[in-house]
Amino acid sequence: MASAAGAYHGQPMLTRPPIPDAHIIAALRDAYGLDVAALAFLPLGNDTNSFVFRADLRAGDAVFVKVKYRIDNPASLSVPRYLRDLGIAEVVAPLAPRDGKSHARFDDFVVIGYPFIAGGNGMDTPMTAAHWRAYGAVLRRIHDATVTRPPE
């Protein structure tokens, strides 16, 4: 799949990549133990280094899947996981692959699974006063968190 990475590197990720669904589904099965029933490309996002998908699982849940060329900033994965592990449930952290790492590799790509959260985002939908108060409360908990070890 080297040609797929070379063809899209640095391009907007709003078009479906030439990566067979079977490769992504196999990576999710092998790395995360996920039993994927269906995979759908989502032409959205602000990460120009990612293709995103929704993986519907046979168990009924869904997973938000990022397929990337590389991990440019490992802290973007380890810090949310650390904050979530501290009990800050509002932080959306990547799912942990079976090997305990922050991501998995397949072909020439990296795959990262996240909980799928249906709905809009604060960039597309104006936040209400209640949203801002809740957001501020989460930020206060993050800033008050006691760091006992650096995120890995």
CORPE-V640744 format. One record per residue. N is the residue number from 1. RES is the residue in three letters. PHI is phi in radians with two decimals (none if undefined). PSI is psi in degrees with one decimal (* if undefined). Layout:
# CORPE-V640744
((N RES PHI PSI) (N RES PHI PSI))
This chain:
# CORPE-V640744
((1 MET none 13.9) (2 ALA -1.01 -34.2) (3 SER -1.14 -32.6) (4 ALA -1.13 -43.8) (5 ALA -1.13 -43.1) (6 GLY -1.15 -34.8) (7 ALA -1.26 -29.5) (8 TYR -1.89 -12.7) (9 HIS -0.96 124.8) (10 GLY 1.47 -0.1) (11 GLN -1.70 156.4) (12 PRO -1.01 142.8) (13 MET -1.73 34.2) (14 LEU -1.63 1.6) (15 THR -2.02 149.7) (16 ARG -1.09 130.8) (17 PRO -1.34 157.4) (18 PRO -1.46 52.1) (19 ILE -1.88 122.7) (20 PRO -1.06 134.8) (21 ASP -0.92 -37.1) (22 ALA -1.03 -32.8) (23 HIS -1.21 -42.3) (24 ILE -1.19 -44.6) (25 ILE -1.06 -41.6) (26 ALA -1.12 -40.4) (27 ALA -1.12 -41.3) (28 LEU -1.17 -37.2) (29 ARG -1.17 -50.2) (30 ASP -1.22 -42.5) (31 ALA -1.48 -37.9) (32 TYR -1.94 -10.4) (33 GLY 1.27 24.8) (34 LEU -1.57 135.7) (35 ASP -1.74 92.5) (36 VAL -1.46 127.4) (37 ALA -1.59 -35.6) (38 ALA -2.66 148.3) (39 LEU -2.24 129.5) (40 ALA -2.22 128.1) (41 PHE -1.22 137.6) (42 LEU -2.03 110.6) (43 PRO -1.39 69.7) (44 LEU -2.64 173.7) (45 GLY 2.01 162.7) (46 ASN -1.93 -2.8) (47 ASP -1.54 106.0) (48 THR -1.27 0.8) (49 ASN -1.91 15.3) (50 SER -2.40 144.7) (51 PHE -1.82 142.2) (52 VAL -2.15 148.5) (53 PHE -2.45 158.7) (54 ARG -1.91 125.2) (55 ALA -1.87 114.4) (56 ASP -1.53 125.8) (57 LEU -1.62 151.6) (58 ARG -1.08 -26.5) (59 ALA -1.29 -9.7) (60 GLY 1.89 -18.8) (61 ASP -1.40 174.4) (62 ALA -2.32 154.0) (63 VAL -2.21 135.8) (64 PHE -1.50 124.9) (65 VAL -2.06 127.6) (66 LYS -1.85 131.9) (67 VAL -2.02 119.8) (68 LYS -2.19 164.4) (69 TYR -1.36 -36.9) (70 ARG -2.84 167.8) (71 ILE -1.74 106.3) (72 ASP -1.37 -31.4) (73 ASN -2.37 92.0) (74 PRO -0.99 -28.1) (75 ALA -1.12 -23.7) (76 SER -1.16 -16.0) (77 LEU -1.83 -42.3) (78 SER -1.31 -36.1) (79 VAL -1.18 -48.7) (80 PRO -1.02 -39.5) (81 ARG -1.09 -43.3) (82 TYR -1.09 -45.6) (83 LEU -1.12 -39.6) (84 ARG -1.11 -42.4) (85 ASP -1.13 -25.2) (86 LEU -1.32 -7.4) (87 GLY 1.80 9.1) (88 ILE -1.54 87.3) (89 ALA -1.15 -22.2) (90 GLU -1.28 -15.7) (91 VAL -1.34 126.5) (92 VAL -1.54 110.0) (93 ALA -1.91 152.7) (94 PRO -1.11 148.1) (95 LEU -1.17 149.2) (96 ALA -1.55 124.0) (97 PRO -1.11 165.7) (98 ARG -0.97 -32.7) (99 ASP -1.45 1.5) (100 GLY 1.45 -3.0) (101 LYS -1.34 178.1) (102 SER -1.54 -11.0) (103 HIS -2.82 175.1) (104 ALA -2.31 161.2) (105 ARG -2.01 146.2) (106 PHE -2.64 145.4) (107 ASP 0.80 -126.4) (108 ASP -1.80 24.7) (109 PHE -2.23 168.5) (110 VAL -1.99 140.5) (111 VAL -2.13 136.6) (112 ILE -2.30 129.2) (113 GLY -1.79 142.7) (114 TYR -2.34 157.5) (115 PRO -1.05 140.1) (116 PHE -1.53 125.5) (117 ILE -2.04 111.4) (118 ALA -1.30 144.1) (119 GLY 2.20 -174.8) (120 GLY -1.52 -171.1) (121 ASN -2.32 169.8) (122 GLY -1.16 -15.7) (123 MET -1.41 -31.6) (124 ASP -1.71 -25.4) (125 THR -2.13 122.3) (126 PRO -1.02 140.7) (127 MET -1.48 140.8) (128 THR -1.44 173.0) (129 ALA -1.04 -38.8) (130 ALA -1.13 -40.0) (131 HIS -1.06 -44.7) (132 TRP -1.11 -39.6) (133 ARG -1.13 -43.8) (134 ALA -1.11 -42.4) (135 TYR -1.05 -45.7) (136 GLY -1.07 -38.7) (137 ALA -1.14 -39.3) (138 VAL -1.16 -44.2) (139 LEU -1.06 -38.2) (140 ARG -1.08 -44.0) (141 ARG -1.12 -37.5) (142 ILE -1.13 -46.5) (143 HIS -1.21 -27.2) (144 ASP -1.50 -8.8) (145 ALA -1.09 139.5) (146 THR -1.56 119.9) (147 VAL -1.56 116.0) (148 THR -1.73 -15.7) (149 ARG -2.76 152.0) (150 PRO -1.23 144.7) (151 PRO -1.04 144.5) (152 GLU -1.54 *))
